[in-house]
Amino acid sequence: MSSDFLHEPSVVEGRPSFADIDRQISAPLDQKPDYKYFIALGISSTMLLIGVFFIGITFYYGIGLWGNNNPVGWAFGIVNFVFWVGIGHAGTLISAILFLFRQKWRTGIARFAEGMTIFAVMTAGIFPLIHVGRPWLAGYLFPYPNQHEIWVNFTSPLLWDVFAVSTYFTVSFIFWYVGLIPDFATLRDRTTSKIKKIIYSIFSLGWRFSNRHWKNYEMVYLILAGFATPLVLSVHTIVSFDFAVSIMPGWHTTIFPPYFVAGAVFSGFAMVQNVLIFVRKIFNFEHIITVDTLEKMNKVILATGTMVGYAYAMEFFMAWYSGNQAESFVFLNRALGPYAWAYWIMVSCNVVFPQLFWFKKLRRSLPFMFVIGVLVNVGMWFERFVIIVTSLANDFLPSSWAYFKPTLTDFGILLGSFGLFFTLLLIFIRTMPVISIAEVKAAIHGSQPTHHDHERGEYNNE
Amino acid sequence: MNNTIYGVTGIFETPDGIIEAAKIVEKSGYKRFDVHTAYPIHGMPKAMNLGPSPLGYFALVFGLTGAFAGFLLMTWIMTYNYPLIISGKPFFPYPAFIPVTFEITVLLASVGTVLGMLFVLFKLPNNSHPLHDTDYMKKVSSDKFGVCLEAKDEKFSEAAAKELLISAGASEVGTIYYDEETLNFKPNIFDVKFNVFLLVTAIVISGATYVLLNKLMYTEPFNWMHHQARIDAQVPSKFFGENNFSMRTPPKGTAARGFAPYQYKGQPELAEANLTNPLPPTRENLEVGKTKYDIYCSPCHGYHALGYARLNGQFPNPPSLHSEKVRNWGDGRIFHIITEGQNSMPSYSTQLSKEEKWKVILYVRALERAMNAKEEDINNDK
């Protein structure tokens, strides 16, 4: 690396022409998918169907099919919800926060990560719905003047959650769609198929690449990034309020919001990195989603993983320092009690293994980073499990303690959530440009004027 | 054949070329021109001499609207419309309103700004713009850069515009024509297709709304609790033979527990002659009588038995109980009226037990005496 911070290396390797970029990015949309794609789609949709089946029998027979018992009223349903909302945090972080920080390496992965955000939040949204037992009455969660003349409780974190998650979904979706408009217009002008042309025309809204529009478009992108940045931090903060505002030992702490946000970014980046490793290989995007980009993602994983490790240590310190008996017991119980197995899976996957990313060689090795990414997501799922289940299972009243045992239905629905996520992702890969054509074009060498007649000549891209 | 000119276009090969061309066109005095590029070019708004984007104000207005609307709605609901004490919080728990206020602000600002940009500022969707489906658009959407001088500009003439673009370094120039069909299209409100579309949309939306609000919201797909293996009261049932009901008719001579037959049905005079109040006017009896009188009798007769009460006007006014006639009735006569009713007064047998009736009568007597006190009553008290 040169010490000249103004001279940024290009995010796109080689010097592809604009036409090459069009061709390469729209290749997955133009070609007929091969059998591997259908095998992948078959596996993910089978998982999805398994999930649909188990959700179906949950509606038919009731929540009693789950492992939830009397003290552990929140188990897999809420664990999965928090897990998937967390996965959804990488996308908006990449597209909004890294945009504000002018991190150009986000260009190649932003669209894909935004798509993953939307699918992850959709997957997450299922769990509170099915957890209420009667999802067809979910309309009452919104404050509309109804015939009962009662309103929702605006002081409840669970209601804040409804607003936070639905706002997050809407704003992420808009962000994603605004980015897609110019790309749909490019596809509209490229395609030779009549049906595709109609579809792309509708979705491009008749975008004309006018620079009078681009000026406002860039402004709206900046505004959206500005709003999405506090939004992405607020969503997991509010999710953590679901726990922190209650008085359960192990939940009632002020460290939860930053700790949850760091954990969400951590798991989200691991998931995006995992999927990108496959996508760049299968669709020959290696020069757009470079190893440099993946290495930078691994650095974020390392940083957020270390923050999460700090939070684990600080929780123990606070439990001891507070002198509160219930609090101290809950944390000792997590590490040494009946759920110690889950606790140590969590610590090893989230704190220990990501530390190997300090080595540059490992950080740039595809198979290694894939394995770490998987471990991080396993660890983050167990983090939510440990937080939710251990606190509830051994709370203030020892006479009501019980051990939580998940049932087949719990696992079936968890599997189904992965099926839904990957099915949506696979459909996305084949129907929309997974890399932003306009943004990549704007970021490659020689795409911007050199301003050689300008006093700012030394800032140019070359 | 098309012959109305929309504008003249020039294609440029490099970003440097297009920014120079934009400067030249701007300096030559054209107002209605546009630069088309596949991605935003740095420095182009300045080269085209465009003002700042107004979208910041959109965001400000929508954001503030969201913040105030959200906060005021919550305040109205929680503090004024339906105040409830929840976990010991005050009726105006403003710190608890912060998360939702923030979310509504972000939601309204983002949605409002984007929709405002797309539909108000850009007037999209517009797939019938003359630039669409031209070679020019196909080139600028991929790897070329283009300038378009519109015919609506005061300075426009086809030849001069082409010359200007070539002198600015255009690699090719062309002319864009309006699509005559689009230009001459006049919307017709009675168009069949349009009306069918409207009708279908109306049916689909109203049907979906009906199903959603009236059916889906009240669906209980697995309502086993409602359908149990038991017989509901007052429902026809064949369990006890044809044409029977789920409730059995009691056998002849059955009496309910605590039931005592009333022997002077329809014979007030006989009741007056034979019944006497068995209870003494003690303090306890009078207090029970007052309670029962206030509950069952006072709505019509009034608290002082004067016949003026809160139900006056809705039913025929009952007569005063202080009349000569009532005062001279025996207790048995009043007992008979409470038991059987009289005129529009119904029977109070189901509300008052036999004992309670006598106690109410004691209280009525006390009221009568109080309203028509005599000299000797005062002396008696001494």
Boltz contact constraints between the chains, C-beta under 6 A:
constraints:
  - contact:
      token1: [A, 18]
      token2: [B, 143]
      max_distance: 6.0
  - contact:
      token1: [A, 19]
      token2: [B, 142]
      max_distance: 6.0
  - contact:
      token1: [A, 19]
      token2: [B, 143]
      max_distance: 6.0
  - contact:
      token1: [A, 22]
      token2: [B, 142]
      max_distance: 6.0
  - contact:
      token1: [A, 136]
      token2: [B, 216]
      max_distance: 6.0
  - contact:
      token1: [A, 136]
      token2: [B, 219]
      max_distance: 6.0
  - contact:
      token1: [A, 139]
      token2: [B, 217]
      max_distance: 6.0
  - contact:
      token1: [A, 151]
      token2: [B, 77]
      max_distance: 6.0
  - contact:
      token1: [A, 151]
      token2: [B, 82]
      max_distance: 6.0
  - contact:
      token1: [A, 153]
      token2: [B, 86]
      max_distance: 6.0
  - contact:
      token1: [A, 154]
      token2: [B, 74]
      max_distance: 6.0
  - contact:
      token1: [A, 154]
      token2: [B, 78]
      max_distance: 6.0
  - contact:
      token1: [A, 155]
      token2: [B, 86]
      max_distance: 6.0
  - contact:
      token1: [A, 155]
      token2: [B, 89]
      max_distance: 6.0
  - contact:
      token1: [A, 155]
      token2: [B, 93]
      max_distance: 6.0
  - contact:
      token1: [A, 155]
      token2: [B, 96]
      max_distance: 6.0
  - contact:
      token1: [A, 160]
      token2: [B, 99]
      max_distance: 6.0
  - contact:
      token1: [A, 160]
      token2: [B, 100]
      max_distance: 6.0
  - contact:
      token1: [A, 163]
      token2: [B, 100]
      max_distance: 6.0
  - contact:
      token1: [A, 163]
      token2: [B, 103]
      max_distance: 6.0
  - contact:
      token1: [A, 164]
      token2: [B, 103]
      max_distance: 6.0
  - contact:
      token1: [A, 167]
      token2: [B, 103]
      max_distance: 6.0
  - contact:
      token1: [A, 167]
      token2: [B, 106]
      max_distance: 6.0
  - contact:
      token1: [A, 167]
      token2: [B, 107]
      max_distance: 6.0
  - contact:
      token1: [A, 171]
      token2: [B, 110]
      max_distance: 6.0
  - contact:
      token1: [A, 174]
      token2: [B, 110]
      max_distance: 6.0
  - contact:
      token1: [A, 174]
      token2: [B, 114]
      max_distance: 6.0
  - contact:
      token1: [A, 178]
      token2: [B, 114]
      max_distance: 6.0
  - contact:
      token1: [A, 185]
      token2: [B, 141]
      max_distance: 6.0
  - contact:
      token1: [A, 186]
      token2: [B, 141]
      max_distance: 6.0
  - contact:
      token1: [A, 189]
      token2: [B, 137]
      max_distance: 6.0
  - contact:
      token1: [A, 189]
      token2: [B, 138]
      max_distance: 6.0
  - contact:
      token1: [A, 189]
      token2: [B, 141]
      max_distance: 6.0
  - contact:
      token1: [A, 201]
      token2: [B, 127]
      max_distance: 6.0
  - contact:
      token1: [A, 205]
      token2: [B, 124]
      max_distance: 6.0
  - contact:
      token1: [A, 205]
      token2: [B, 125]
      max_distance: 6.0
  - contact:
      token1: [A, 206]
      token2: [B, 124]
      max_distance: 6.0
  - contact:
      token1: [A, 206]
      token2: [B, 125]
      max_distance: 6.0
  - contact:
      token1: [A, 206]
      token2: [B, 126]
      max_distance: 6.0
  - contact:
      token1: [A, 206]
      token2: [B, 127]
      max_distance: 6.0
  - contact:
      token1: [A, 208]
      token2: [B, 131]
      max_distance: 6.0
  - contact:
      token1: [A, 209]
      token2: [B, 36]
      max_distance: 6.0
  - contact:
      token1: [A, 209]
      token2: [B, 140]
      max_distance: 6.0
  - contact:
      token1: [A, 209]
      token2: [B, 141]
      max_distance: 6.0
  - contact:
      token1: [A, 210]
      token2: [B, 34]
      max_distance: 6.0
  - contact:
      token1: [A, 210]
      token2: [B, 36]
      max_distance: 6.0
  - contact:
      token1: [A, 211]
      token2: [B, 35]
      max_distance: 6.0
  - contact:
      token1: [A, 211]
      token2: [B, 44]
      max_distance: 6.0
  - contact:
      token1: [A, 212]
      token2: [B, 34]
      max_distance: 6.0
  - contact:
      token1: [A, 213]
      token2: [B, 122]
      max_distance: 6.0
  - contact:
      token1: [A, 214]
      token2: [B, 40]
      max_distance: 6.0
  - contact:
      token1: [A, 215]
      token2: [B, 45]
      max_distance: 6.0
  - contact:
      token1: [A, 215]
      token2: [B, 50]
      max_distance: 6.0
  - contact:
      token1: [A, 215]
      token2: [B, 53]
      max_distance: 6.0
  - contact:
      token1: [A, 216]
      token2: [B, 53]
      max_distance: 6.0
  - contact:
      token1: [A, 216]
      token2: [B, 55]
      max_distance: 6.0
  - contact:
      token1: [A, 216]
      token2: [B, 117]
      max_distance: 6.0
  - contact:
      token1: [A, 216]
      token2: [B, 121]
      max_distance: 6.0
  - contact:
      token1: [A, 218]
      token2: [B, 40]
      max_distance: 6.0
  - contact:
      token1: [A, 219]
      token2: [B, 53]
      max_distance: 6.0
  - contact:
      token1: [A, 219]
      token2: [B, 55]
      max_distance: 6.0
  - contact:
      token1: [A, 220]
      token2: [B, 55]
      max_distance: 6.0
  - contact:
      token1: [A, 220]
      token2: [B, 113]
      max_distance: 6.0
  - contact:
      token1: [A, 220]
      token2: [B, 117]
      max_distance: 6.0
  - contact:
      token1: [A, 223]
      token2: [B, 59]
      max_distance: 6.0
  - contact:
      token1: [A, 223]
      token2: [B, 113]
      max_distance: 6.0
  - contact:
      token1: [A, 224]
      token2: [B, 110]
      max_distance: 6.0
  - contact:
      token1: [A, 227]
      token2: [B, 106]
      max_distance: 6.0
  - contact:
      token1: [A, 227]
      token2: [B, 109]
      max_distance: 6.0
  - contact:
      token1: [A, 227]
      token2: [B, 110]
      max_distance: 6.0
  - contact:
      token1: [A, 231]
      token2: [B, 106]
      max_distance: 6.0
  - contact:
      token1: [A, 238]
      token2: [B, 99]
      max_distance: 6.0
  - contact:
      token1: [A, 438]
      token2: [B, 39]
      max_distance: 6.0
  - contact:
      token1: [A, 441]
      token2: [B, 38]
      max_distance: 6.0
  - contact:
      token1: [A, 441]
      token2: [B, 39]
      max_distance: 6.0
  - contact:
      token1: [A, 442]
      token2: [B, 39]
      max_distance: 6.0
  - contact:
      token1: [A, 448]
      token2: [B, 15]
      max_distance: 6.0
  - contact:
      token1: [A, 448]
      token2: [B, 42]
      max_distance: 6.0
  - contact:
      token1: [A, 449]
      token2: [B, 15]
      max_distance: 6.0
  - contact:
      token1: [A, 449]
      token2: [B, 16]
      max_distance: 6.0
  - contact:
      token1: [A, 449]
      token2: [B, 19]
      max_distance: 6.0
  - contact:
      token1: [A, 449]
      token2: [B, 43]
      max_distance: 6.0
  - contact:
      token1: [A, 450]
      token2: [B, 16]
      max_distance: 6.0
